[in-house]
Amino acid sequence: MKYILTILCSLCLVTAAGAVTQQEARAYVANGQYAQAVTAYRTLMQQPTLAKNADCNKLFGQALCMTGAYEEAVPYLEFAAGKSRSAAWWYLALSRQHLYDFEGAIAALEKYRPTVKKDAEWQARIDSVMSECQIGLKGIGHVQNVVIIDSIIVARDLFFSHYMLGAESGRMLDARKCGEPFATLADSTETAIFENQAADYRLMSVANDGRCSLYEFHLFNGVWSEPQRIASIDVGGRCLCFPFLRSDSETLFFACDSTPGFGGLDIYKTHYSTDSESYYAPERLGMPFNSPFDDYMMAIDETHQVGWWATNRNTPADKVCIYLFMADETPAYLDGRQSERARVASIADTWRRPKGYEALVEEIFSAPQFVVEKEEIRIPISDTRVYTSADQFRSPKAREAYEQSLNIEADLLAVQGDLDSMRQDYHSANSKHREALRQSILKAEKREEELIGQLRETQKKYRNLEIGK
């Protein structure tokens, strides 16, 4: 009878596993289907024999690590590493790194290194993560004593629309909705544009030759200038992105994946020098702003003296966490190693007011967010002559050409608006409708190019007529 019960229990486990075998679960890991692997191994590991199997522990721990379940992964990987499954040391190091146990991560890397000593690629990977852990170890000993007021978890796409910036601080826009040249230049994963309060200057990240760099644009007579790369900002890495310029027009925040760093994207700060007309060498921010995860889009609300930054630490793949913090101009730092404060384990632990900051949060979210002041008319005629009214034209023909340029500009804006709508419709359209939209978009883009050329020629014409050329 006891033997029969044992067989029945085993059959129940196989049925509960949904007929997923060890081979299929192993294939999930091999193919990078880690979420499916976690589900499969959770059931398989209920079997006592598999729970003690070193390979199952390693693969389950690997899948947990790669899906961000670092704390849960550690005991399985420790078991596997103790059973001479050397690859477990690598995933154990990654798990400990993301749990801010940098010393433990370094120890695991040192265990793993001899097992791949003849593999140059793996040695480089180990060196990279080792550098990140060493920087992290220094970081937890120099954590800024920042007050974090609140946090929200939102969808990754257009996360910056949740930044509630005051009127003085500018705003973030979706490049896909800004017409040309921004929609074409926008990367598929990074569409944030910073626009200043006067709405005549923009910053965005643009991909070129396999790298993303920061570019600036100036508004001139209703037309955005050609993109100009900010060459003085270069900290290595393949991606410079998420720029934000403070209202002083000198302090610039951005994110970059340069190495060595904390890991992933790190937030940097730099200042503009009016003497050299370039930016000083950027400085990487410390913890808690940066982490072994991706951290980006630092923005400061001058109206309420608070800041925002986004991170994917401890969030699902399609989500980000946005932190709202007090923007101290003279930051203070905590004594000793502060792993919990570095990882923002508890927002309330950072507060200096016993009852919290609910009133301030309510004020921020209810305040007017962005006001574009009515821009004074400026009609550049030459390097030394700028008109503020069409009545200042001396040449009737020049004024006629100027008024013609206004009509062209209006047509251009209308075409760009139509383009924006068609591009948005294109993403949700079926294949048949997409082909029709594609033809309309191509036609509108050609018309846009023609209008830009006409506008520039007409502007040149009224300037030359006015100065008598």
KAJO-V716210 format. One record per residue. N is the residue number from 0. SS is DSSP state (H for helix, E for strand, C for the rest). PSI is psi in whole degrees, 0 to 359 (none if undefined). OMEGA is omega in whole degrees, -180 to 180 (none if undefined). Layout:
N/SS/PSI/OMEGA, N/SS/PSI/OMEGA
This chain:
0/C/316/180, 1/H/320/180, 2/H/319/180, 3/H/318/179, 4/H/322/179, 5/H/316/178, 6/H/317/-180, 7/H/319/179, 8/H/318/179, 9/H/319/179, 10/H/323/179, 11/H/320/180, 12/H/319/178, 13/H/319/179, 14/H/318/-179, 15/H/333/-179, 16/C/358/180, 17/C/31/178, 18/C/16/175, 19/C/125/-179, 20/C/169/176, 21/H/321/-180, 22/H/318/180, 23/H/319/179, 24/H/320/178, 25/H/323/179, 26/H/324/176, 27/H/314/-180, 28/H/314/-179, 29/H/326/-178, 30/C/4/179, 31/C/16/178, 32/C/69/-168, 33/H/325/179, 34/H/317/177, 35/H/324/180, 36/H/320/179, 37/H/314/179, 38/H/316/-179, 39/H/314/-176, 40/H/333/177, 41/H/321/180, 42/H/315/-179, 43/H/324/-176, 44/C/355/174, 45/C/341/178, 46/C/124/-175, 47/H/321/-178, 48/H/322/179, 49/H/329/179, 50/H/336/179, 51/C/7/-179, 52/C/124/-175, 53/H/319/-179, 54/H/319/178, 55/H/319/178, 56/H/319/180, 57/H/312/-177, 58/H/321/177, 59/H/315/178, 60/H/321/178, 61/H/314/-179, 62/H/320/178, 63/H/316/178, 64/H/314/-176, 65/H/348/174, 66/C/8/175, 67/C/5/178, 68/C/64/-170, 69/H/315/-177, 70/H/319/179, 71/H/330/-176, 72/H/328/-170, 73/H/308/-177, 74/H/325/178, 75/H/319/-180, 76/H/323/176, 77/H/318/178, 78/H/312/-178, 79/H/318/179, 80/H/323/178, 81/H/343/178, 82/C/25/174, 83/C/27/171, 84/C/91/-168, 85/C/324/-179, 86/H/338/178, 87/H/331/179, 88/H/323/-179, 89/H/310/-178, 90/H/332/174, 91/H/321/177, 92/H/315/179, 93/H/318/-180, 94/H/314/180, 95/H/323/177, 96/H/314/-178, 97/H/350/172, 98/C/7/179, 99/C/18/172, 100/C/74/-172, 101/H/325/177, 102/H/317/178, 103/H/323/179, 104/H/317/178, 105/H/318/178, 106/H/319/179, 107/H/321/178, 108/H/321/178, 109/H/329/175, 110/H/325/-175, 111/H/327/-173, 112/H/312/-177, 113/H/337/-177, 114/H/347/179, 115/H/33/-173, 116/C/338/-179, 117/C/2/-178, 118/C/104/-176, 119/H/324/-179, 120/H/316/179, 121/H/325/177, 122/H/322/178, 123/H/320/178, 124/H/316/180, 125/H/317/179, 126/H/318/-178, 127/H/310/-179, 128/H/325/177, 129/H/317/178, 130/H/318/178, 131/H/318/-179, 132/H/323/178, 133/H/321/176, 134/H/320/177, 135/H/321/180, 136/H/320/175, 137/H/323/-177, 138/H/319/-178, 139/C/348/175, 140/C/1/-179, 141/C/58/-176, 142/C/132/179, 143/E/138/-180, 144/C/68/-176, 145/C/142/175, 146/C/115/178, 147/E/116/-172, 148/E/317/-172, 149/E/170/175, 150/E/151/175, 151/E/147/175, 152/E/125/-174, 153/E/171/177, 154/E/145/-178, 155/C/319/-179, 156/C/129/179, 157/C/31/179, 158/H/329/-176, 159/H/347/176, 160/H/347/179, 161/H/356/177, 162/C/117/-179, 163/C/86/-176, 164/C/143/177, 165/C/172/-173, 166/H/332/-175, 167/H/349/-165, 168/H/0/-176, 169/C/195/-177, 170/E/165/175, 171/E/139/-179, 172/E/158/174, 173/E/116/-176, 174/H/330/-178, 175/H/345/-179, 176/H/13/-174, 177/C/12/179, 178/C/197/-178, 179/C/149/6, 180/C/3/-168, 181/H/318/-177, 182/H/320/180, 183/H/324/-176, 184/H/343/-175, 185/C/133/173, 186/C/151/-176, 187/C/335/-178, 188/C/354/-176, 189/C/99/-174, 190/C/9/-176, 191/E/130/173, 192/E/133/170, 193/E/133/175, 194/E/132/-177, 195/C/174/-175, 196/C/327/180, 197/C/353/179, 198/C/30/179, 199/C/12/-180, 200/E/133/-179, 201/E/152/176, 202/E/140/175, 203/E/164/176, 204/E/134/-178, 205/E/132/179, 206/E/136/179, 207/E/124/179, 208/C/42/175, 209/C/4/179, 210/E/152/174, 211/E/128/179, 212/E/167/179, 213/E/134/179, 214/E/150/179, 215/E/155/-178, 216/E/141/177, 217/E/141/178, 218/E/124/-179, 219/E/113/180, 220/C/42/176, 221/C/1/-180, 222/E/132/180, 223/E/139/-180, 224/C/168/173, 225/C/147/-180, 226/C/135/178, 227/E/119/-180, 228/E/136/177, 229/C/89/-171, 230/C/335/-176, 231/C/351/178, 232/C/107/178, 233/C/109/180, 234/C/25/-176, 235/C/193/-179, 236/C/169/-178, 237/C/353/-175, 238/E/111/168, 239/E/124/-171, 240/E/176/176, 241/E/60/179, 242/E/149/173, 243/E/124/-180, 244/E/125/179, 245/C/167/-174, 246/C/348/175, 247/C/355/-180, 248/C/17/-179, 249/C/326/-175, 250/E/117/-175, 251/E/129/172, 252/E/146/173, 253/E/172/178, 254/E/151/179, 255/E/151/179, 256/C/28/-177, 257/C/152/179, 258/C/148/-1, 259/C/150/178, 260/C/194/178, 261/C/338/-176, 262/C/138/-179, 263/C/211/176, 264/C/135/174, 265/E/153/179, 266/E/135/178, 267/E/159/175, 268/E/141/176, 269/E/167/-179, 270/E/146/-179, 271/E/135/176, 272/E/117/179, 273/C/336/180, 274/C/312/-178, 275/C/352/-177, 276/C/44/178, 277/E/171/-179, 278/E/145/174, 279/C/167/177, 280/C/126/-178, 281/C/152/176, 282/E/135/177, 283/E/132/177, 284/C/159/179, 285/C/198/178, 286/C/147/14, 287/C/0/-175, 288/C/320/177, 289/C/160/-172, 290/C/178/173, 291/C/354/180, 292/C/188/175, 293/C/129/177, 294/E/136/-172, 295/E/176/176, 296/E/59/171, 297/E/129/179, 298/E/143/-178, 299/E/128/176, 300/E/105/-177, 301/C/332/-177, 302/C/316/-176, 303/C/1/-179, 304/C/49/175, 305/E/165/179, 306/E/165/179, 307/E/144/166, 308/E/155/-176, 309/E/152/180, 310/E/153/175, 311/C/16/178, 312/C/129/175, 313/C/39/177, 314/C/157/174, 315/C/165/-174, 316/C/329/-176, 317/C/13/-178, 318/E/160/170, 319/E/155/175, 320/E/130/177, 321/E/125/178, 322/E/140/175, 323/E/126/-173, 324/E/161/176, 325/E/126/-176, 326/C/88/178, 327/C/128/178, 328/C/334/178, 329/C/84/-174, 330/C/148/174, 331/C/162/-175, 332/E/149/-178, 333/C/152/179, 334/C/146/175, 335/C/182/178, 336/C/132/-174, 337/C/68/-178, 338/H/318/-177, 339/H/318/179, 340/H/326/180, 341/H/321/-178, 342/C/2/-178, 343/C/55/180, 344/C/328/179, 345/C/119/178, 346/C/319/-177, 347/H/332/180, 348/H/343/-180, 349/H/348/-173, 350/C/147/174, 351/C/356/175, 352/C/124/-177, 353/C/326/-176, 354/C/6/176, 355/C/195/-171, 356/C/34/-176, 357/H/319/-178, 358/H/319/179, 359/H/317/179, 360/H/316/179, 361/H/320/179, 362/H/318/-179, 363/H/315/-175, 364/H/346/180, 365/H/355/-177, 366/C/153/173, 367/C/134/-170, 368/C/322/-175, 369/C/129/179, 370/C/122/176, 371/C/116/180, 372/C/147/179, 373/C/121/-174, 374/C/136/175, 375/C/138/179, 376/C/128/177, 377/C/121/-179, 378/E/93/-180, 379/E/128/178, 380/C/317/177, 381/C/184/-180, 382/C/336/-176, 383/C/0/-176, 384/C/122/178, 385/E/124/178, 386/E/150/176, 387/C/6/178, 388/C/146/177, 389/H/339/179, 390/H/345/-178, 391/H/350/178, 392/C/135/177, 393/C/328/-179, 394/C/120/177, 395/H/323/179, 396/H/324/178, 397/H/319/179, 398/H/321/178, 399/H/318/178, 400/H/323/178, 401/H/314/180, 402/H/327/176, 403/H/322/179, 404/H/327/178, 405/H/320/178, 406/H/319/178, 407/H/318/180, 408/H/319/178, 409/H/318/177, 410/H/320/-180, 411/H/314/179, 412/H/322/179, 413/H/317/179, 414/H/318/179, 415/H/324/176, 416/H/318/177, 417/H/319/178, 418/H/316/180, 419/H/315/-180, 420/H/317/-179, 421/H/322/179, 422/H/322/177, 423/H/319/179, 424/H/328/-176, 425/H/322/-176, 426/H/331/-177, 427/H/1/-176, 428/C/156/174, 429/C/173/-173, 430/H/320/-179, 431/H/314/180, 432/H/327/179, 433/H/319/-180, 434/H/319/177, 435/H/318/179, 436/H/322/-179, 437/H/317/178, 438/H/320/179, 439/H/321/179, 440/H/315/179, 441/H/318/179, 442/H/317/180, 443/H/322/178, 444/H/321/177, 445/H/319/178, 446/H/320/178, 447/H/314/180, 448/H/319/179, 449/H/316/-179, 450/H/322/178, 451/H/316/177, 452/H/317/178, 453/H/319/-179, 454/H/314/-179, 455/H/319/179, 456/H/320/-179, 457/H/320/176, 458/H/317/177, 459/H/323/-179, 460/H/313/-177, 461/H/333/176, 462/H/314/-180, 463/H/319/179, 464/H/323/-177, 465/H/324/-178, 466/H/3/171, 467/C/24/177, 468/C/none/none
